Amino acid sequence: MKDRNDKLVFWGCFIALITTAFAFITRAFMVNVPDLWPATFGLDGVQAQKLFGAGIWPFAISIILFSLIIDKIGYRIAMVFSFICYAAYAVLAFMAYGTVNAEGLEGQALKDAQTQAYWFLYAGSIILGLGNGTVEAYINPVVATMFNKDKTKWLNILHAGWPGGLVLGGILTILLGAKVAEDWRVLIVIIAIPAIVFLVMLIKAKFPVNERVAAGATYREMLGEFGAIGAAIAGFLIFKELGGVFEWSMGVVIGITAVLVIAYGLYCKSLGRPMMIFLCVVMFPLATTELGTDGAITGIMEEPLKAVGQNPLWVLIYTSAIMTVLRFFSGPIVHKLTPLGLLATCAALAIAGLFLLSITTTLFAIFAAATLYGIGKTFFWPTTLGVVSEQFPKGG
């Protein structure tokens, strides 16, 4: 990576991923810590987890949607859209704060204000999830195109930005503990720092031509890699989640999915590549292993860590630090084990780590189990992305 523009683009993408991590860890902390959003907005456990989920499912939707149009609109527009999402989330969070902190609120008036504020946070969380997914939708093809001879290695290095951001964001959250207890808006403000940095770095940078476009593969060929079966899987999951939000019946969900799949299949005239479909299915539990556990681990570890006088965030910071180091030095590991061998090894370690985390209570045992889990989840996401990009270059 000798070209100055390539360095600017790579590190701009890296910092964009740090921004998603900052947003993820701070929001997870505010949702899961009883004295923050639950106390401020009168949330019960169900409402808190719905709010948490509102920042997760849009992530998947925007990855899929932007991946379909990224070469049409360009990486720069996607990047700017992600920045706008972060700004909108901040505005809505501040509006929620102002709604419940107006003077003279008590009784029913306070409950009404909390309800209104909840929907500000809910909308903000959806927008934030869309922004986070958009970041993934543009940084992955950019880096895969720039380093098309060694994709898995460089995608792993790029994705060190995620755990690196969790480490930085987690430590800042702990250090700002007293300030956060007084005013949680501090955690919203710190997201702005990396967001502004990546916008400044990338707004005038020269992005590479999409690998699929450069190779001369058509848009129809790209969609054909995924195929009607892939569209059915993705479409059903997306519309099922939207159905839960808008209270659609299962019949409506299936009907919309069927129309989409038929139209998609008629256009691309392909059921999809079997290996591509398999890897798409595999990505769901892989993403859940990393994102789902990372988001919930603060709440899960709260009691055992508080029992020994420690902040539950330290478990997430510790596992994320392991991931950061291993991803930065992934090259020799990938070459020694091969990508598929690496995924199999990581799966075994992650299973063992998660099982032990569920039954351990002492501080030493918790961090020993977290070590296994941290190593296990390290290479799942970027290595799978690398395998898909290497095996299916026409897939965009």
VEXLO-657485 format. One line per 10 residues: their letters; for each residue x, y, z of C-alpha. Coordinates in steps of 0.02 Angstrom, whole numbers, plus 50000, padded with zeros to 5 digits. Layout:
BEGIN
a = X:Y:Z | ...
***
This chain:
BEGIN
mkdrndklvf = 50000:50000:50000 | 50118:50133:49935 | 49996:50250:49848 | 49947:50400:49956 | 49766:50395:49900 | 49752:50208:49937 | 49818:50239:50113 | 49692:50379:50137 | 49548:50271:50076 | 49599:50119:50180
wgcfialitt = 49622:50213:50343 | 49466:50317:50310 | 49368:50153:50294 | 49455:50089:50451 | 49399:50242:50551 | 49223:50228:50480 | 49217:50053:50555 | 49281:50122:50721 | 49133:50242:50715 | 49011:50097:50699
afafitrafm = 49093:50014:50849 | 49082:50174:50952 | 48898:50189:50909 | 48866:50005:50946 | 48951:49994:51116 | 48887:50160:51184 | 48707:50122:51134 | 48717:49944:51203 | 48784:50016:51367 | 48645:50146:51379
vnvpdlwpat = 48510:50017:51342 | 48575:49882:51460 | 48626:49986:51612 | 48469:50009:51719 | 48519:50183:51780 | 48533:50255:51605 | 48400:50239:51469 | 48287:50117:51566 | 48278:50237:51714 | 48271:50397:51611
fgldgvqaqk = 48134:50339:51494 | 48042:50217:51608 | 48085:50064:51503 | 48043:49888:51557 | 48149:49741:51501 | 48047:49708:51344 | 48052:49889:51287 | 48239:49900:51318 | 48274:49746:51212 | 48157:49806:51073
lfgagiwpfa = 48256:49967:51073 | 48418:49869:51065 | 48352:49764:50921 | 48299:49920:50826 | 48483:49959:50800 | 48526:49783:50740 | 48403:49727:50605 | 48419:49886:50498 | 48605:49846:50491 | 48569:49691:50387
isiilfslii = 48442:49779:50278 | 48558:49921:50229 | 48701:49802:50193 | 48591:49708:50069 | 48508:49860:49990 | 48666:49962:49969 | 48761:49811:49904 | 48633:49803:49763 | 48657:49984:49711 | 48831:50030:49773
dkigyriamv = 48910:50026:49599 | 48766:50132:49532 | 48771:50272:49661 | 48957:50262:49703 | 49051:50235:49865 | 49058:50421:49907 | 48869:50441:49913 | 48855:50287:50024 | 48989:50359:50139 | 48900:50527:50153
fsficyaaya = 48735:50438:50187 | 48814:50343:50332 | 48878:50507:50406 | 48704:50585:50391 | 48633:50434:50485 | 48754:50462:50630 | 48707:50647:50635 | 48520:50606:50632 | 48541:50479:50773 | 48627:50611:50880
vlafmaygtv = 48490:50739:50846 | 48350:50616:50891 | 48441:50560:51050 | 48459:50741:51105 | 48274:50770:51067 | 48230:50620:51176 | 48334:50691:51318 | 48252:50861:51303 | 48078:50786:51299 | 48092:50700:51469
naeglegqal = 48194:50837:51552 | 48073:50980:51523 | 48030:51075:51681 | 47877:51028:51783 | 47852:50853:51714 | 47775:50729:51836 | 47640:50596:51844 | 47549:50564:51680 | 47637:50708:51593 | 47804:50626:51628
kdaqtqaywf = 47741:50457:51566 | 47679:50537:51405 | 47846:50624:51382 | 47938:50459:51410 | 47829:50374:51279 | 47866:50511:51152 | 48051:50506:51193 | 48053:50316:51172 | 47996:50336:50992 | 48130:50466:50961
lyagsiilgl = 48259:50339:51022 | 48177:50199:50923 | 48183:50299:50761 | 48360:50354:50800 | 48414:50174:50830 | 48342:50119:50663 | 48432:50260:50573 | 48593:50218:50665 | 48577:50036:50612 | 48554:50090:50432
gngtveayin = 48710:50197:50445 | 48813:50057:50520 | 48758:49936:50384 | 48798:50063:50249 | 48976:50076:50314 | 48995:49887:50294 | 48917:49897:50120 | 49050:50015:50053 | 49209:49977:50151 | 49211:49791:50109
pvvatmfnkd = 49205:49804:49918 | 49324:49952:49922 | 49458:49856:50017 | 49425:49692:49924 | 49452:49786:49760 | 49608:49878:49819 | 49690:49717:49881 | 49617:49589:49760 | 49771:49476:49772 | 49762:49457:49962
ktkwlnilha = 49582:49493:50009 | 49563:49388:50166 | 49717:49463:50249 | 49669:49644:50215 | 49486:49620:50258 | 49543:49551:50426 | 49656:49702:50453 | 49514:49819:50403 | 49398:49734:50524 | 49520:49761:50667
gwpgglvlgg = 49434:49931:50667 | 49277:49853:50742 | 49353:49777:50899 | 49476:49921:50909 | 49329:50040:50916 | 49246:49933:51049 | 49404:49943:51154 | 49420:50132:51136 | 49234:50161:51157 | 49223:50045:51307
iltillgakv = 49371:50124:51397 | 49303:50299:51364 | 49133:50243:51431 | 49213:50180:51592 | 49327:50332:51613 | 49179:50448:51586 | 49074:50348:51709 | 49035:50494:51826 | 48997:50610:51681 | 48888:50478:51598
aedwrvlivi = 48790:50452:51759 | 48752:50638:51761 | 48716:50657:51576 | 48721:50509:51454 | 48729:50629:51306 | 48918:50626:51330 | 48916:50454:51247 | 48823:50523:51097 | 48951:50661:51075 | 49102:50545:51069
iaipaivflv = 49030:50459:50914 | 49049:50624:50821 | 49239:50621:50834 | 49277:50472:50719 | 49125:50513:50611 | 49193:50685:50568 | 49367:50613:50540 | 49311:50483:50412 | 49202:50611:50322 | 49349:50731:50304
mlikakfpvn = 49466:50590:50247 | 49349:50514:50118 | 49246:50657:50050 | 49374:50701:49916 | 49467:50534:49904 | 49471:50435:49742 | 49381:50269:49765 | 49426:50117:49658 | 49312:50052:49521 | 49206:49908:49585
ervaagatyr = 49291:49742:49550 | 49138:49671:49465 | 49124:49822:49351 | 49310:49822:49311 | 49299:49637:49263 | 49157:49674:49142 | 49028:49566:49231 | 48850:49627:49207 | 48728:49677:49344 | 48621:49526:49297
emlgefgaig = 48770:49410:49320 | 48802:49486:49492 | 48623:49453:49546 | 48634:49278:49472 | 48773:49231:49594 | 48651:49259:49737 | 48502:49192:49638 | 48319:49169:49679 | 48357:49055:49827 | 48472:49185:49904
aaiagflifk = 48340:49318:49874 | 48209:49209:49958 | 48316:49187:50114 | 48362:49371:50128 | 48189:49433:50079 | 48097:49325:50204 | 48210:49376:50348 | 48197:49561:50304 | 48009:49563:50283 | 47983:49454:50437
elggvfewsm = 48076:49582:50541 | 47982:49726:50460 | 47822:49629:50490 | 47860:49626:50676 | 47881:49814:50676 | 47728:49855:50571 | 47622:49709:50637 | 47603:49619:50470 | 47530:49444:50470 | 47639:49299:50415
gvvigitavl = 47533:49287:50257 | 47578:49465:50210 | 47762:49430:50243 | 47761:49273:50136 | 47663:49361:49998 | 47782:49508:49986 | 47931:49390:49990 | 47856:49282:49852 | 47828:49432:49738 | 48007:49490:49766
viayglycks = 48081:49317:49734 | 47980:49289:49575 | 48031:49459:49505 | 48212:49430:49555 | 48216:49256:49480 | 48137:49312:49316 | 48266:49449:49300 | 48426:49354:49343 | 48367:49183:49279 | 48467:49092:49412
lgrpmmiflc = 48432:48996:49572 | 48602:49049:49639 | 48771:48968:49663 | 48758:48830:49795 | 48917:48881:49888 | 48863:49064:49888 | 48694:49018:49962 | 48778:48909:50094 | 48896:49049:50145 | 48751:49172:50153
vvmfplatte = 48660:49056:50272 | 48819:49033:50375 | 48838:49222:50393 | 48681:49233:50500 | 48746:49133:50650 | 48919:49209:50625 | 48849:49384:50639 | 48743:49334:50789 | 48894:49257:50876 | 48987:49422:50862
lgtdgaitgi = 48857:49562:50860 | 48724:49481:50967 | 48842:49423:51103 | 48941:49585:51102 | 48781:49684:51126 | 48714:49575:51266 | 48873:49530:51358 | 48872:49687:51465 | 48702:49641:51536 | 48745:49455:51549
meeplkavgq = 48906:49488:51645 | 48836:49628:51754 | 48799:49526:51910 | 48957:49416:51917 | 49072:49565:51878 | 48987:49683:52000 | 49001:49547:52133 | 49191:49565:52121 | 49186:49753:52103 | 49219:49765:51916
nplwvliyts = 49129:49851:51773 | 49045:49722:51658 | 49113:49815:51506 | 49286:49748:51544 | 49240:49577:51473 | 49191:49654:51306 | 49345:49766:51307 | 49456:49615:51343 | 49385:49504:51206 | 49389:49650:51084
aimtvlrffs = 49572:49684:51123 | 49612:49503:51081 | 49520:49521:50916 | 49609:49684:50872 | 49782:49610:50893 | 49743:49447:50802 | 49659:49534:50655 | 49805:49652:50631 | 49923:49504:50620 | 49806:49388:50527
gpivhkltpl = 49916:49362:50373 | 50025:49217:50436 | 49877:49136:50524 | 49769:49138:50366 | 49910:49067:50259 | 49948:48928:50384 | 49771:48866:50415 | 49685:48919:50252 | 49524:49021:50266 | 49407:48871:50284
gllatcaala = 49519:48787:50412 | 49527:48949:50509 | 49337:48962:50513 | 49319:48783:50578 | 49449:48812:50715 | 49367:48975:50767 | 49195:48894:50776 | 49258:48763:50900 | 49341:48895:51010 | 49190:49010:51007
iaglfllsit = 49072:48868:51057 | 49185:48820:51202 | 49204:49000:51259 | 49018:49040:51255 | 48975:48880:51348 | 49101:48917:51485 | 49042:49098:51499 | 48867:49033:51535 | 48922:48929:51685 | 49069:49023:51763
ttlfaifaaa = 49055:49140:51912 | 49232:49181:51972 | 49330:49325:51896 | 49474:49214:51835 | 49356:49088:51755 | 49255:49225:51670 | 49409:49299:51587 | 49478:49126:51543 | 49315:49085:51454 | 49314:49258:51375
tlygigktff = 49488:49223:51305 | 49424:49070:51212 | 49272:49165:51151 | 49377:49315:51098 | 49497:49208:50996 | 49354:49106:50923 | 49251:49251:50857 | 49401:49348:50789 | 49406:49288:50609 | 49224:49240:50576
wpttlgvvse = 49159:49396:50487 | 49309:49458:50386 | 49369:49284:50336 | 49196:49236:50271 | 49189:49401:50175 | 49360:49361:50102 | 49307:49185:50050 | 49150:49252:49966 | 49245:49390:49876 | 49381:49271:49816
qfpkgg = 49263:49133:49760 | 49131:49245:49682 | 49213:49402:49609 | 49061:49429:49497 | 48956:49448:49655 | 49013:49627:49681
***
